[in-house]
Amino acid sequence: MAEDQKAEQRPEPSFAQRRTLAVEKQQCRVKSAIQEVAAHVANFAARKKFAAVVYDDSDRGFMGEGFPYFQLADRLAVNLDERGIEFEYRASAAADKKTPASLAEKKNV
């Protein structure tokens, strides 16, 4: 929606406040979902008496690239640490190696 504002228009558009509120609401939803998922995983690991949890987010097909995976990893690390469970974050390097050029090459194939 930000693109709907013309460069010449300096006054705040009528929808700016609604847009800001919608963005804040969505950010709160994502934050809440991350906290809930991390709590579920940590509780499951504690209930099953896991010594460690290995987190691999290299496959990002379900939520897409826009999802804040790093926030989920951070929350998992905190929740697992509170329960005395080791947390290992691995294989995100494979996902980070995807550059716009490599993605463009894939589409052309």
N, CA, C and O of each residue as an XYZ file, in Angstrom:
436
protein
N       0.806     -1.186      0.000
C       0.000      0.000      0.000
C       0.860      1.265      0.000
O       0.393      2.338     -0.380
N       2.097      1.134      0.421
C       2.962      2.305      0.464
C       3.182      2.868     -0.936
O       3.409      4.067     -1.100
N       3.114      1.998     -1.949
C       3.332      2.455     -3.311
C       2.162      3.294     -3.814
O       2.302      4.004     -4.809
N       1.003      3.227     -3.141
C      -0.164      3.987     -3.552
C       0.011      5.484     -3.311
O      -0.683      6.302     -3.914
N       0.935      5.834     -2.433
C       1.182      7.244     -2.164
C       2.010      7.822     -3.305
O       3.040      7.262     -3.680
N       1.572      8.902     -3.832
C       2.332      9.576     -4.884
C       3.490     10.345     -4.253
O       3.381     10.847     -3.134
N       4.590     10.427     -4.979
C       5.770     11.116     -4.473
C       5.490     12.598     -4.237
O       6.096     13.219     -3.364
N       4.566     13.161     -5.021
C       4.285     14.588     -4.894
C       3.470     14.895     -3.639
O       3.523     16.011     -3.122
N       2.729     13.923     -3.156
C       1.859     14.160     -2.010
C       2.669     14.111     -0.719
O       3.190     13.063     -0.340
N       2.766     15.232     -0.064
C       3.498     15.296      1.193
C       2.598     15.074      2.405
O       3.061     14.505      3.394
N       1.347     15.491      2.374
C       0.497     15.266      3.540
C       0.253     13.768      3.739
O       0.295     12.987      2.789
N       0.004     13.395      4.962
C      -0.237     11.992      5.277
C      -1.553     11.555      4.625
O      -2.576     12.218      4.797
N      -1.534     10.455      3.886
C      -2.766     10.008      3.237
C      -3.789      9.525      4.271
O      -3.441      9.201      5.406
N      -5.046      9.486      3.857
C      -6.126      9.135      4.773
C      -6.009      7.707      5.299
O      -6.520      7.408      6.378
N      -5.350      6.829      4.560
C      -5.262      5.433      4.973
C      -3.983      5.101      5.742
O      -3.784      3.946      6.119
N      -3.126      6.068      5.982
C      -1.838      5.807      6.621
C      -1.990      5.220      8.022
O      -1.272      4.289      8.387
N      -2.915      5.757      8.802
C      -3.099      5.252     10.163
C      -3.654      3.833     10.148
O      -3.229      2.989     10.936
N      -4.619      3.563      9.238
C      -5.171      2.208      9.134
C      -4.096      1.226      8.693
O      -4.042      0.095      9.177
N      -3.242      1.657      7.775
C      -2.156      0.808      7.296
C      -1.187      0.499      8.432
O      -0.769     -0.648      8.595
N      -0.828      1.507      9.214
C       0.084      1.315     10.344
C      -0.513      0.357     11.369
O       0.183     -0.520     11.880
N      -1.803      0.524     11.673
C      -2.469     -0.365     12.625
C      -2.531     -1.798     12.098
O      -2.362     -2.747     12.862
N      -2.773     -1.957     10.798
C      -2.828     -3.294     10.204
C      -1.465     -3.970     10.267
O      -1.378     -5.168     10.538
N      -0.414     -3.219     10.021
C       0.945     -3.769     10.083
C       1.293     -4.185     11.508
O       1.844     -5.263     11.730
N       0.968     -3.324     12.472
C       1.239     -3.646     13.878
C       0.463     -4.882     14.320
O       0.984     -5.721     15.055
N      -0.784     -4.989     13.868
C      -1.610     -6.141     14.226
C      -1.006     -7.436     13.661
O      -0.960     -8.456     14.349
N      -0.550     -7.386     12.423
C       0.053     -8.566     11.809
C       1.371     -8.929     12.505
O       1.654    -10.108     12.715
N       2.164     -7.937     12.857
C       3.418     -8.197     13.552
C       3.158     -8.848     14.909
O       3.900     -9.738     15.326
N       2.112     -8.407     15.595
C       1.751     -9.015     16.886
C       1.309    -10.460     16.696
O       1.629    -11.321     17.515
N       0.578    -10.728     15.624
C       0.145    -12.095     15.340
C       1.338    -13.018     15.100
O       1.385    -14.133     15.619
N       2.289    -12.547     14.317
C       3.472    -13.357     14.018
C       4.291    -13.585     15.283
O       4.755    -14.697     15.535
N       4.468    -12.530     16.078
C       5.224    -12.656     17.331
C       4.554    -13.657     18.265
O       5.224    -14.494     18.871
N       3.242    -13.570     18.379
C       2.489    -14.487     19.234
C       2.607    -15.925     18.740
O       2.778    -16.845     19.539
N       2.518    -16.117     17.437
C       2.641    -17.464     16.864
C       4.032    -18.041     17.123
O       4.166    -19.222     17.443
N       5.060    -17.211     16.987
C       6.435    -17.661     17.234
C       6.588    -18.082     18.694
O       7.169    -19.129     18.980
N       6.069    -17.272     19.620
C       6.172    -17.603     21.039
C       5.424    -18.900     21.351
O       5.899    -19.725     22.131
N       4.265    -19.070     20.742
C       3.462    -20.261     20.993
C       4.136    -21.521     20.450
O       4.190    -22.544     21.134
N       4.641    -21.447     19.240
C       5.324    -22.600     18.639
C       6.570    -22.962     19.435
O       6.813    -24.138     19.704
N       7.349    -21.976     19.809
C       8.564    -22.229     20.583
C       8.232    -22.868     21.934
O       8.942    -23.762     22.393
N       7.163    -22.411     22.558
C       6.756    -22.997     23.841
C       6.314    -24.445     23.665
O       6.653    -25.300     24.483
N       5.564    -24.725     22.612
C       5.116    -26.092     22.350
C       6.307    -27.032     22.118
O       6.359    -28.136     22.659
N       7.254    -26.571     21.308
C       8.432    -27.401     21.014
C       9.244    -27.634     22.278
O       9.664    -28.759     22.547
N       9.467    -26.583     23.055
C      10.257    -26.714     24.284
C       9.558    -27.624     25.297
O      10.211    -28.446     25.941
N       8.252    -27.486     25.442
C       7.509    -28.348     26.365
C       7.528    -29.801     25.911
O       7.652    -30.708     26.734
N       7.405    -30.025     24.611
C       7.461    -31.385     24.084
C       8.830    -32.004     24.342
O       8.933    -33.152     24.774
N       9.881    -31.226     24.070
C      11.243    -31.719     24.284
C      11.486    -32.032     25.760
O      12.138    -33.026     26.080
N      10.979    -31.210     26.647
C      11.145    -31.450     28.083
C      10.346    -32.685     28.515
O      10.828    -33.499     29.303
N       9.128    -32.815     27.995
C       8.283    -33.951     28.361
C       8.894    -35.270     27.901
O       8.797    -36.278     28.600
N       9.527    -35.264     26.720
C      10.158    -36.471     26.181
C      11.596    -36.641     26.668
O      12.281    -37.590     26.287
N      12.046    -35.711     27.516
C      13.389    -35.748     28.119
C      14.512    -35.727     27.063
O      15.480    -36.482     27.154
N      14.360    -34.856     26.074
C      15.399    -34.687     25.062
C      16.602    -34.001     25.687
O      16.459    -33.118     26.533
N      17.788    -34.414     25.261
C      19.007    -33.760     25.723
C      19.307    -32.533     24.869
O      19.899    -31.565     25.348
N      18.895    -32.576     23.598
C      19.188    -31.474     22.683
C      18.119    -31.403     21.598
O      17.442    -32.386     21.298
N      17.991    -30.224     21.027
C      17.115    -30.007     19.880
C      17.964    -29.370     18.792
O      18.652    -28.378     19.033
N      17.915    -29.946     17.590
C      18.641    -29.412     16.445
C      17.623    -28.723     15.542
O      16.674    -29.352     15.073
N      17.823    -27.448     15.305
C      16.903    -26.642     14.487
C      17.524    -26.407     13.124
O      18.622    -25.859     13.019
N      16.822    -26.821     12.080
C      17.291    -26.685     10.708
C      16.208    -25.984      9.900
O      15.156    -26.567      9.637
N      16.453    -24.750      9.509
C      15.449    -24.008      8.741
C      15.845    -23.831      7.281
O      15.459    -22.845      6.654
N      16.603    -24.765      6.737
C      17.028    -24.630      5.349
C      15.873    -24.812      4.371
O      15.919    -24.270      3.267
N      14.839    -25.562      4.750
C      13.658    -25.700      3.909
C      12.631    -24.667      4.353
O      11.996    -24.809      5.397
N      12.485    -23.646      3.557
C      11.596    -22.544      3.928
C      10.380    -22.469      3.017
O       9.831    -21.391      2.792
N       9.969    -23.593      2.505
C       8.872    -23.631      1.557
C       7.514    -23.371      2.165
O       6.639    -22.825      1.494
N       7.311    -23.746      3.415
C       5.989    -23.630      4.015
C       5.613    -22.184      4.326
O       4.541    -21.722      3.936
N       6.483    -21.477      5.018
C       6.177    -20.097      5.415
C       6.750    -19.061      4.448
O       6.345    -17.899      4.487
N       7.666    -19.454      3.597
C       8.250    -18.510      2.647
C       9.419    -17.744      3.239
O       9.735    -17.869      4.422
N      10.041    -16.963      2.404
C      11.240    -16.231      2.812
C      10.931    -15.019      3.685
O      11.834    -14.495      4.336
N       9.698    -14.565      3.717
C       9.349    -13.386      4.508
C       9.173    -13.662      5.990
O       9.125    -12.727      6.790
N       9.076    -14.919      6.368
C       8.882    -15.271      7.771
C      10.167    -15.030      8.557
O      11.247    -15.362      8.070
N      10.079    -14.460      9.765
C      11.296    -14.182     10.553
C      11.817    -15.446     11.262
O      11.630    -15.611     12.467
N      12.457    -16.312     10.511
C      12.976    -17.566     11.051
C      13.967    -17.325     12.184
O      14.028    -18.106     13.133
N      14.739    -16.254     12.089
C      15.723    -15.958     13.130
C      15.042    -15.697     14.471
O      15.588    -16.043     15.518
N      13.850    -15.087     14.448
C      13.125    -14.849     15.697
C      12.644    -16.160     16.306
O      12.663    -16.328     17.526
N      12.212    -17.087     15.455
C      11.799    -18.397     15.944
C      12.987    -19.124     16.560
O      12.859    -19.720     17.629
N      14.133    -19.081     15.901
C      15.332    -19.732     16.428
C      15.744    -19.111     17.767
O      16.096    -19.832     18.701
N      15.702    -17.787     17.865
C      16.053    -17.114     19.123
C      15.096    -17.507     20.246
O      15.526    -17.786     21.365
N      13.813    -17.525     19.948
C      12.809    -17.881     20.979
C      12.967    -19.336     21.403
O      12.850    -19.661     22.584
N      13.233    -20.215     20.428
C      13.477    -21.620     20.764
C      14.688    -21.759     21.675
O      14.656    -22.509     22.650
N      15.749    -21.036     21.356
C      16.965    -21.100     22.163
C      16.684    -20.671     23.603
O      17.159    -21.307     24.545
N      15.922    -19.605     23.774
C      15.604    -19.114     25.117
C      14.751    -20.129     25.868
O      15.057    -20.477     27.009
N      13.677    -20.608     25.231
C      12.773    -21.552     25.899
C      13.467    -22.866     26.248
O      13.235    -23.427     27.319
N      14.305    -23.348     25.358
C      15.014    -24.599     25.639
C      16.067    -24.410     26.724
O      16.272    -25.289     27.561
N      16.732    -23.258     26.704
C      17.732    -22.975     27.734
C      17.087    -22.917     29.121
O      17.672    -23.379     30.100
N      15.892    -22.355     29.199
C      15.177    -22.299     30.475
C      14.896    -23.693     31.031
O      14.792    -23.878     32.243
N      14.777    -24.660     30.144
C      14.484    -26.032     30.550
C      15.742    -26.908     30.618
O      15.657    -28.105     30.891
N      16.901    -26.304     30.369
C      18.161    -27.036     30.454
C      18.404    -27.962     29.278
O      19.122    -28.954     29.405
N      17.809    -27.648     28.127
C      17.964    -28.469     26.929
C      18.878    -27.736     25.957
O      18.704    -26.544     25.702
N      19.848    -28.459     25.421
C      20.796    -27.863     24.481
C      20.088    -27.535     23.168
O      19.235    -28.293     22.707
N      20.448    -26.407     22.577
C      19.863    -25.977     21.308
C      20.967    -25.830     20.283
O      21.967    -25.156     20.530
N      20.788    -26.464     19.125
C      21.771    -26.353     18.045
C      21.073    -25.827     16.799
O      20.090    -26.402     16.331
N      21.588    -24.739     16.276
C      21.027    -24.103     15.077
C      21.926    -24.461     13.909
O      23.103    -24.098     13.891
N      21.378    -25.171     12.933
C      22.237    -25.612     11.831
C      21.523    -25.532     10.493
O      20.297    -25.446     10.416
N      22.321    -25.562      9.459
C      21.890    -25.674      8.062
C      21.167    -24.462      7.506
O      20.656    -24.528      6.389
N      21.102    -23.362      8.237
C      20.498    -22.173      7.651
C      21.422    -21.571      6.598
O      20.985    -20.770      5.771
N      22.692    -21.952      6.625
C      23.643    -21.454      5.631
C      23.217    -21.864      4.236
O      23.429    -21.117      3.280
N      22.617    -23.039      4.102
C      22.141    -23.488      2.797
C      21.052    -22.560      2.281
O      21.004    -22.260      1.088
N      20.187    -22.109      3.163
C      19.130    -21.182      2.763
C      19.703    -19.804      2.478
O      19.220    -19.107      1.585
N      20.735    -19.399      3.230
C      21.325    -18.079      3.036
C      22.137    -17.994      1.747
O      22.396    -16.896      1.255
N      22.541    -19.130      1.197
C      23.323    -19.127     -0.031
C      22.481    -18.762     -1.240
O      23.028    -18.469     -2.303
N      21.171    -18.772     -1.099
C      20.293    -18.423     -2.200
C      20.362    -16.919     -2.420
O      19.889    -16.134     -1.598
N      20.944    -16.542     -3.513
C      21.039    -15.130     -3.857
C      20.024    -14.836     -4.959
O      19.534    -15.767     -5.599
N      19.701    -13.587     -5.192
C      18.769    -13.270     -6.275
C      19.242    -13.812     -7.625
O      18.428    -14.221     -8.453
N      20.556    -13.814     -7.844
C      21.078    -14.329     -9.110
C      20.838    -15.831     -9.233
O      20.438    -16.310    -10.294
N      21.080    -16.577     -8.155
C      20.883    -18.019     -8.222
C      19.411    -18.366     -8.367
O      19.068    -19.351     -9.021
N      18.539    -17.571     -7.766
C      17.106    -17.808     -7.900
C      16.651    -17.503     -9.327
O      15.794    -18.201     -9.868
N      17.217    -16.472     -9.931
C      16.863    -16.132    -11.309
C      17.312    -17.236    -12.264
O      16.608    -17.548    -13.224
N      18.478    -17.828    -12.006
C      18.956    -18.924    -12.822
C      18.023    -20.112    -12.735
O      17.766    -20.766    -13.745
N      17.515    -20.403    -11.561
C      16.591    -21.517    -11.370
C      15.320    -21.331    -12.187
O      14.821    -22.278    -12.796
N      14.802    -20.116    -12.199
C      13.561    -19.841    -12.913
C      13.728    -19.971    -14.417
O      12.777    -20.321    -15.117
N      14.923    -19.694    -14.922
C      15.183    -19.757    -16.364
C      15.350    -21.184    -16.848
O      15.276    -21.436    -18.051
N      15.573    -22.116    -15.949
C      15.807    -23.519    -16.338
C      14.523    -24.189    -16.697
O      14.520    -25.368    -17.049
